[in-house]
Amino acid sequence: MPRVAVVLSGCGVYDGAEIHESVLTLLALDRAGAEVTIAAPNIDQAHVVNHLTGDVAGGEKRNVAAEAARIARGAVTDLAKLKADAIDAIIFPGGFGAAKNLCTYAFDGPELKVNEEVARITTEMARAKKPIGTMCIAPVMTAKVLADAGIKATVTIGNDAGTAAHVEQLGGVHRACPVDEAVVDEASRVVSTPAYMLAGSIKEAAAGIDKLVAAVLRLCG
């Protein structure tokens, strides 16, 4: 039974993990019989967004791990305690939390900084040649971390030219991909799919996420 960590960045598309992407990932892993650990960094969110209005809720603070526990139904591992030797694969759903809490891409563009625990576990997994799944906007972060580790990974964010250019600028290789497919970099053992970078419905997101999960599990060997 493969052991897979799913790293969440909170709860909610505008300031945390994209909920549909997260649940679809967990569902696909469960259907495949994987043993899943949900992890999140124990840090404050960059900010809190009212998902009804889209406005930033000034003065409100929320913890990324506490918010991720809403999706996990309570059981969340502190990302600082997650080690590569305890898992066989890792997957990063998207949502603005990936670009605000796991890294600073939403604020700094290609000058982004990556959370140190995200960078650590991603690098550990890559060096152990264990598969990494990454979706939506998270592949930008993944490409950056792997490039810093000397690995030129091929990823997709779909077909947005500006974001694709940032992937290349950060040291990755971008490959355009439709919403219902996933890009598999066999050499770097990285799998990516556009998810809600392109999806117009939950079923469209599910098609690519299912293929990402299947490819990640195949690479577990």
Backbone as numpy.savetxt, mean C-alpha at the origin, in Angstrom:
# Nx Ny Nz CAx CAy CAz Cx Cy Cz
0.50 -22.60 4.60 -0.35 -21.40 4.60 0.53 -20.15 4.60
0.49 -19.34 3.54 1.32 -18.14 3.51 0.91 -17.13 4.56
1.90 -16.46 5.14 1.66 -15.43 6.15 1.84 -14.07 5.49
0.77 -13.29 5.45 0.79 -12.03 4.71 0.42 -10.88 5.64
1.23 -9.85 5.64 0.92 -8.62 6.38 0.26 -7.62 5.44
-0.81 -7.01 5.91 -1.47 -5.93 5.17 -1.27 -4.66 6.00
-0.60 -3.67 5.42 -0.26 -2.46 6.16 -1.28 -1.37 5.82
-2.00 -0.92 6.83 -3.02 0.11 6.64 -2.51 1.46 7.12
-3.06 2.51 6.54 -2.62 3.88 6.84 -3.70 4.70 7.52
-4.61 4.02 8.19 -5.74 4.68 8.84 -7.03 4.08 8.34
-8.08 4.91 8.26 -9.38 4.41 7.83 -10.14 5.52 7.11
-10.22 5.43 5.80 -10.94 6.43 5.04 -10.11 7.00 3.92
-10.66 7.08 2.74 -9.90 7.40 1.54 -9.16 8.73 1.61
-9.74 9.74 2.25 -9.15 11.08 2.17 -8.03 11.32 3.18
-7.97 10.54 4.24 -6.92 10.75 5.24 -6.32 9.46 5.77
-6.74 8.31 5.23 -6.25 7.02 5.71 -6.26 5.99 4.60
-6.40 4.73 4.98 -6.46 3.65 4.00 -7.79 3.66 3.26
-7.74 3.39 1.96 -8.95 3.27 1.17 -9.68 2.01 1.64
-10.90 2.17 2.13 -11.58 1.07 2.81 -11.91 -0.06 1.83
-12.42 0.26 0.65 -12.74 -0.80 -0.30 -11.49 -1.59 -0.68
-10.40 -0.89 -0.97 -9.16 -1.59 -1.32 -8.69 -2.48 -0.18
-8.79 -1.98 1.03 -8.34 -2.75 2.19 -9.18 -4.01 2.38
-10.50 -3.85 2.33 -11.40 -5.00 2.56 -11.31 -6.00 1.41
-11.21 -5.52 0.19 -11.06 -6.43 -0.94 -9.77 -7.23 -0.84
-8.71 -6.60 -0.39 -7.44 -7.31 -0.18 -7.59 -8.38 0.89
-8.20 -8.02 2.01 -8.39 -8.97 3.10 -9.30 -10.12 2.68
-10.33 -9.82 1.91 -11.25 -10.87 1.43 -10.53 -11.84 0.51
-9.76 -11.31 -0.44 -9.03 -12.18 -1.37 -8.03 -13.06 -0.64
-7.35 -12.50 0.35 -6.39 -13.29 1.13 -7.09 -14.37 1.93
-8.21 -14.04 2.53 -8.95 -15.02 3.33 -9.47 -16.15 2.46
-9.99 -15.80 1.29 -10.49 -16.83 0.38 -9.38 -17.76 -0.07
-8.16 -17.24 -0.15 -7.03 -18.05 -0.58 -6.41 -18.85 0.57
-6.90 -18.64 1.78 -6.40 -19.39 2.93 -5.15 -18.83 3.56
-4.84 -17.57 3.28 -3.63 -16.96 3.86 -3.85 -16.63 5.33
-2.75 -16.61 6.07 -2.77 -16.16 7.46 -2.40 -14.67 7.45
-3.33 -13.83 7.88 -3.17 -12.39 7.70 -2.87 -11.68 9.02
-1.90 -10.80 8.97 -1.61 -9.85 10.04 -1.87 -8.45 9.52
-2.67 -7.69 10.22 -2.90 -6.30 9.85 -2.00 -5.43 10.71
-1.24 -4.56 10.07 -0.29 -3.71 10.78 -0.51 -2.26 10.38
-0.06 -1.36 11.26 -0.13 0.07 10.98 0.87 0.78 11.88
1.40 1.91 11.42 2.30 2.67 12.29 1.53 3.33 13.43
2.15 3.35 14.60 1.52 3.97 15.77 1.91 5.45 15.81
1.29 6.21 14.90 1.59 7.63 14.75 0.29 8.40 14.56
0.33 9.71 14.75 -0.82 10.54 14.44 -0.97 10.68 12.93
-2.22 10.78 12.48 -2.46 11.09 11.08 -1.93 12.49 10.75
-1.62 12.72 9.49 -1.18 14.05 9.06 -2.26 15.08 9.34
-3.50 14.70 9.08 -4.65 15.51 9.45 -5.90 14.64 9.35
-7.01 15.18 9.76 -8.28 14.47 9.74 -9.20 15.16 8.75
-9.85 14.39 7.88 -10.75 14.94 6.88 -12.18 14.48 7.16
-13.10 15.41 7.14 -14.52 15.09 7.21 -14.92 14.47 5.88
-15.21 13.19 5.88 -15.49 12.50 4.63 -16.85 12.85 4.04
-17.69 13.51 4.81 -18.98 13.96 4.28 -18.82 15.22 3.45
-17.93 16.11 3.90 -17.75 17.40 3.21 -16.46 17.49 2.42
-15.47 16.66 2.77 -14.16 16.74 2.15 -13.26 17.79 2.77
-13.73 18.43 3.84 -12.95 19.48 4.49 -12.05 18.91 5.59
-10.88 19.54 5.77 -10.01 19.18 6.88 -10.65 19.62 8.18
-10.69 18.70 9.15 -11.26 19.00 10.47 -10.17 19.62 11.33
-10.11 20.93 11.38 -9.05 21.62 12.10 -9.04 21.30 13.58
-7.84 21.03 14.10 -7.68 20.78 15.52 -7.98 19.35 15.96
-8.50 18.52 15.08 -8.82 17.14 15.44 -7.62 16.24 15.16
-7.34 15.31 16.09 -6.24 14.37 15.92 -6.76 12.94 15.99
-6.17 12.09 15.18 -6.49 10.66 15.23 -5.20 9.88 15.02
-5.15 8.70 15.63 -3.98 7.83 15.53 -4.17 6.85 14.37
-3.14 6.66 13.57 -3.23 5.80 12.39 -3.59 4.36 12.77
-2.92 3.82 13.78 -3.20 2.43 14.19 -4.60 2.30 14.76
-5.04 3.27 15.56 -6.39 3.23 16.14 -7.45 3.29 15.05
-7.21 4.10 14.03 -8.16 4.18 12.92 -8.13 2.90 12.09
-6.94 2.34 11.86 -6.84 1.09 11.12 -7.58 -0.04 11.82
-7.65 0.03 13.14 -8.36 -1.00 13.91 -9.85 -1.04 13.58
-10.39 0.03 13.03 -11.79 0.02 12.60 -11.99 -0.98 11.46
-11.02 -1.04 10.54 -11.09 -1.99 9.44 -10.72 -3.39 9.91
-9.73 -3.46 10.79 -9.21 -4.75 11.27 -10.11 -5.42 12.31
-11.17 -4.74 12.72 -12.04 -5.25 13.79 -11.25 -5.41 15.08
-10.30 -4.49 15.28 -9.61 -4.40 16.55 -8.18 -4.89 16.59
-7.83 -5.87 15.79 -6.51 -6.50 15.90 -5.52 -5.86 14.94
-4.68 -4.96 15.47 -3.67 -4.30 14.65 -2.31 -4.42 15.32
-1.32 -4.85 14.57 0.06 -4.94 15.05 0.78 -3.63 14.79
1.51 -3.16 15.78 2.34 -1.96 15.60 3.37 -2.28 14.52
3.43 -1.47 13.48 4.34 -1.73 12.37 5.79 -1.85 12.84
6.14 -1.14 13.90 7.51 -1.20 14.42 7.89 -2.59 14.91
6.89 -3.40 15.22 7.13 -4.75 15.73 7.06 -5.82 14.64
6.72 -5.43 13.43 6.60 -6.38 12.33 7.97 -6.63 11.71
8.35 -7.89 11.61 9.66 -8.27 11.07 9.49 -9.15 9.83
10.40 -9.01 8.90 10.30 -9.76 7.65 10.39 -11.26 7.86
11.12 -11.68 8.87 11.26 -13.13 9.07 10.00 -13.77 9.64
9.00 -12.95 10.01 7.76 -13.48 10.57 6.64 -13.57 9.54
6.89 -13.06 8.32 5.87 -13.06 7.28 6.47 -13.51 5.96
5.58 -13.90 5.03 6.02 -14.36 3.71 5.79 -13.31 2.63
4.92 -12.34 2.89 4.61 -11.30 1.91 4.00 -10.12 2.64
3.98 -8.98 1.96 3.40 -7.77 2.53 2.64 -7.03 1.44
1.51 -6.42 1.81 0.68 -5.69 0.85 0.31 -4.33 1.44
0.43 -3.29 0.60 0.07 -1.93 0.98 -1.14 -1.47 0.16
-2.35 -1.43 0.74 -3.47 -0.77 0.05 -3.19 0.72 -0.06
-3.98 1.39 -0.91 -3.78 2.81 -1.12 -4.72 3.67 -0.30
-5.19 4.74 -0.90 -5.89 5.79 -0.17 -4.91 6.90 0.12
-5.44 8.10 0.40 -4.56 9.23 0.66 -3.68 9.02 1.89
-4.10 8.11 2.79 -3.27 7.83 3.96 -1.91 7.28 3.58
-1.85 6.51 2.48 -0.56 6.00 2.02 0.35 7.15 1.61
-0.25 8.22 1.09 0.52 9.37 0.61 0.62 10.50 1.62
-0.05 10.34 2.78 -0.01 11.37 3.83 0.59 10.86 5.13
0.31 9.59 5.45 0.74 9.03 6.73 1.91 8.06 6.60
1.91 7.25 5.53 3.02 6.31 5.32 4.19 6.99 4.63
3.89 8.06 3.92 4.92 8.91 3.33 4.33 10.30 3.16
5.07 11.21 2.57 4.59 12.59 2.45 4.35 12.99 1.00
4.12 12.03 0.14 3.95 12.33 -1.29 2.83 13.33 -1.55
1.73 13.24 -0.81 0.60 14.15 -1.03 0.98 15.60 -0.79
1.98 15.82 0.06 2.39 17.18 0.41 3.66 17.61 -0.32
4.57 16.66 -0.54 5.91 16.99 -1.04 6.20 16.49 -2.44
5.26 15.77 -3.05 5.51 15.25 -4.39 6.76 14.38 -4.41
7.57 14.49 -5.45 8.74 13.61 -5.57 9.83 13.88 -4.54
9.66 14.89 -3.72 10.59 15.13 -2.61 10.12 14.42 -1.34
9.24 13.46 -1.49 8.62 12.79 -0.36 9.62 12.15 0.61
9.19 12.07 1.84 9.89 11.29 2.87 9.00 10.13 3.25
9.58 8.97 3.48 8.84 7.76 3.82 8.97 7.49 5.31
7.87 7.12 5.93 7.90 6.73 7.34 9.00 5.68 7.56
9.78 5.83 8.61 10.95 4.97 8.79 10.59 3.51 8.95
9.45 3.20 9.55 9.06 1.80 9.71 8.56 1.21 8.40
7.89 2.02 7.59 7.49 1.57 6.26 8.73 1.28 5.42
9.69 2.19 5.47 10.93 1.99 4.71 11.68 0.76 5.20
11.73 0.58 6.50 12.45 -0.56 7.07 11.85 -1.89 6.63
10.53 -2.07 6.82 9.94 -3.37 6.52 9.94 -3.63 5.01
9.75 -2.59 4.21 9.81 -2.77 2.76 11.20 -3.22 2.32
12.21 -2.59 2.88 13.59 -2.95 2.55 13.93 -4.35 3.03
13.49 -4.68 4.24 13.72 -6.03 4.77 13.10 -7.09 3.86
11.88 -6.85 3.42 11.19 -7.81 2.56 11.91 -7.95 1.21
12.32 -6.82 0.66 13.01 -6.86 -0.64 14.32 -7.62 -0.54
15.08 -7.36 0.51 16.37 -8.03 0.66 16.21 -9.52 0.94
15.08 -9.89 1.55 14.79 -11.30 1.79 14.13 -11.96 0.57
13.94 -11.17 -0.49 13.32 -11.64 -1.72 11.91 -12.18 -1.47
11.19 -11.47 -0.60 9.80 -11.82 -0.32 8.89 -10.82 -1.02
7.75 -11.29 -1.56 6.91 -10.43 -2.40 6.27 -9.26 -1.67
6.16 -8.16 -2.43 5.56 -6.92 -1.95 4.43 -6.56 -2.90
3.22 -6.41 -2.36 2.08 -5.94 -3.14 1.82 -4.49 -2.80
1.49 -3.69 -3.80 1.29 -2.26 -3.57 0.29 -1.74 -4.59
-0.66 -0.92 -4.14 -1.75 -0.54 -5.04 -2.11 0.93 -4.92
-2.86 1.40 -5.92 -3.35 2.76 -5.96 -2.17 3.73 -5.99
-2.01 4.62 -5.02 -0.91 5.57 -4.98 0.32 5.02 -4.27
0.16 3.92 -3.52 1.27 3.37 -2.73 2.48 2.95 -3.57
2.34 2.56 -4.85 3.54 2.20 -5.62 4.58 3.32 -5.74
4.15 4.58 -5.64 5.14 5.66 -5.67 6.09 5.52 -4.48
5.51 5.30 -3.31 6.28 5.10 -2.08 7.17 3.86 -2.18
6.61 2.77 -2.70 7.36 1.53 -2.82 8.55 1.69 -3.76
8.33 2.35 -4.90 9.42 2.57 -5.85 10.54 3.38 -5.22
10.19 4.38 -4.43 11.18 5.23 -3.76 12.02 4.42 -2.77
11.37 3.63 -1.92 12.09 2.86 -0.91 13.02 1.85 -1.58
12.51 1.17 -2.59 13.32 0.14 -3.25 14.49 0.77 -4.00
14.26 1.92 -4.62 15.36 2.60 -5.31 16.45 2.99 -4.32
16.04 3.44 -3.13 17.02 3.78 -2.10 17.81 2.56 -1.65
17.21 1.37 -1.81 17.89 0.12 -1.46 18.64 -0.48 -2.64
18.68 0.26 -3.75 19.41 -0.20 -4.92 18.63 -1.12 -5.83
17.29 -1.11 -5.70 16.44 -2.00 -6.50 15.57 -1.14 -7.41
15.67 -1.33 -8.71 14.88 -0.58 -9.68 13.63 -1.40 -10.01
12.56 -1.15 -9.28 11.35 -1.95 -9.40 10.41 -1.37 -10.45
9.72 -2.26 -11.14 8.67 -1.86 -12.09 7.33 -1.91 -11.39
6.61 -0.79 -11.43 5.30 -0.69 -10.77 4.33 0.04 -11.68
3.05 0.05 -11.27 2.04 0.83 -11.97 1.21 1.64 -11.00
0.80 2.81 -11.45 -0.24 3.57 -10.74 -1.42 3.76 -11.68
-1.39 3.05 -12.81 -2.43 3.17 -13.82 -1.88 3.86 -15.05
-2.35 5.09 -15.33 -1.88 5.77 -16.53 -1.73 7.28 -16.37
-1.74 7.77 -15.13 -1.57 9.21 -14.92 -0.13 9.61 -15.23
0.04 10.48 -16.22 1.38 10.79 -16.72 2.24 11.47 -15.67
1.66 12.39 -14.91 2.44 13.12 -13.92 2.95 12.22 -12.81
2.09 11.36 -12.29 2.49 10.45 -11.22 3.48 9.41 -11.75
3.24 8.93 -12.96 4.17 7.97 -13.57 5.56 8.59 -13.71
5.61 9.87 -14.08 6.90 10.55 -14.21 7.60 10.64 -12.86
6.84 10.81 -11.79 7.44 10.85 -10.45 8.02 9.49 -10.07
7.32 8.42 -10.43 7.86 7.07 -10.18 9.23 6.93 -10.83
9.34 7.36 -12.07 10.61 7.27 -12.80 11.65 8.19 -12.17
11.24 9.37 -11.77 12.15 10.32 -11.14 12.71 9.78 -9.84
11.90 9.00 -9.13 12.31 8.44 -7.85 13.15 7.18 -7.98
13.35 6.72 -9.21 14.23 5.57 -9.42 13.53 4.29 -9.78
12.21 4.33 -9.97 11.47 3.16 -10.38 11.23 3.15 -11.88
10.55 2.11 -12.35 10.11 2.01 -13.74 8.59 1.95 -13.71
7.93 2.80 -14.50 6.47 2.76 -14.52 5.97 2.05 -15.77
4.96 1.21 -15.57 4.30 0.54 -16.69 2.81 0.84 -16.62
2.25 1.39 -17.68 0.81 1.65 -17.71 0.04 0.34 -17.59
-1.11 0.41 -16.93 -1.87 -0.82 -16.65 -3.34 -0.49 -16.52
-4.23 -1.28 -17.10 -5.66 -1.07 -16.91 -6.10 -1.48 -15.51
-7.28 -1.02 -15.12 -7.74 -1.21 -13.74 -7.91 -2.68 -13.37
-8.21 -3.52 -14.35 -8.50 -4.93 -14.05 -7.30 -5.84 -14.18
-6.11 -5.26 -14.23 -4.89 -6.05 -14.34 -3.91 -5.68 -13.24
-2.85 -6.44 -13.13 -1.76 -6.14 -12.19 -0.44 -6.30 -12.91
0.53 -5.49 -12.52 1.88 -5.59 -13.08 2.74 -6.39 -12.12
3.38 -7.42 -12.64 4.23 -8.29 -11.82 5.68 -8.12 -12.25
6.50 -7.62 -11.33 7.94 -7.53 -11.55 8.54 -8.78 -10.92
8.78 -9.77 -11.74 9.25 -11.06 -11.23 10.62 -10.93 -10.56
11.49 -10.13 -11.14 12.84 -10.00 -10.60 12.85 -9.34 -9.23
12.10 -8.26 -9.09 12.05 -7.54 -7.81 11.00 -8.09 -6.87
10.14 -8.98 -7.39 9.07 -9.61 -6.61 8.11 -8.55 -6.06
7.77 -7.61 -6.94 6.83 -6.54 -6.60 5.62 -6.65 -7.52
4.42 -6.58 -6.93 3.18 -6.65 -7.69 2.39 -5.39 -7.41
1.84 -4.77 -8.46 1.08 -3.54 -8.27 -0.15 -3.52 -9.17
-1.15 -2.75 -8.76 -2.38 -2.60 -9.54 -2.93 -1.21 -9.30
-3.62 -0.61 -10.29 -4.09 0.77 -10.13 -5.19 0.97 -9.08
-6.06 -0.04 -8.90 -7.19 0.09 -7.97 -7.91 1.42 -8.20
-8.12 2.20 -7.13 -8.93 3.41 -7.28 -8.19 4.59 -7.92
-6.98 4.40 -8.37 -6.39 5.40 -9.26 -7.16 5.43 -10.58
-7.81 4.31 -10.92 -8.59 4.21 -12.15 -10.01 3.72 -11.93
-10.26 2.97 -10.89 -11.54 2.29 -10.72 -12.71 3.26 -10.61
-13.78 2.94 -11.33 -15.01 3.72 -11.22 -16.05 3.03 -10.38
-15.73 1.82 -9.92 -16.67 1.06 -9.09 -15.88 0.04 -8.27
-16.51 -0.50 -7.26 -15.84 -1.47 -6.40 -15.51 -2.75 -7.17
-16.36 -3.13 -8.13 -16.07 -4.35 -8.88 -14.84 -4.17 -9.78
-14.65 -2.94 -10.30 -13.45 -2.69 -11.11 -12.20 -2.77 -10.24
-12.27 -2.19 -9.04 -11.12 -2.28 -8.13 -10.84 -3.73 -7.76
-11.90 -4.50 -7.54 -11.74 -5.90 -7.12 -11.03 -6.73 -8.18
-11.28 -6.46 -9.45 -10.69 -7.28 -10.51 -9.17 -7.22 -10.47
-8.61 -6.02 -10.32 -7.16 -5.90 -10.26 -6.59 -6.36 -8.94
-7.30 -6.09 -7.85 -6.81 -6.49 -6.52 -6.77 -8.01 -6.41
-7.77 -8.68 -6.95 -7.75 -10.15 -6.93 -6.52 -10.69 -7.67
-6.17 -10.06 -8.78 -4.99 -10.51 -9.52 -3.71 -10.18 -8.77
-3.68 -9.05 -8.10 -2.51 -8.71 -7.29 -2.31 -9.75 -6.19
-3.37 -10.05 -5.46 -3.26 -11.02 -4.35 -2.83 -12.37 -4.89
-3.41 -12.82 -5.99 -3.04 -14.13 -6.55 -1.57 -14.15 -6.93
-1.07 -13.06 -7.51 0.33 -13.01 -7.92 1.25 -12.97 -6.70
0.90 -12.20 -5.69 1.69 -12.16 -4.46 1.80 -13.54 -3.83
0.68 -14.24 -3.76 0.70 -15.58 -3.15 1.50 -16.56 -4.00
1.43 -16.43 -5.31 2.24 -17.29 -6.18 3.72 -17.06 -5.94
4.11 -15.80 -5.76 5.52 -15.48 -5.53 6.01 -15.93 -4.17
5.06 -16.23 -3.26 5.48 -16.76 -1.96 6.10 -18.15 -2.12
5.78 -18.78 -3.25 6.36 -20.09 -3.54 5.73 -21.20 -2.76
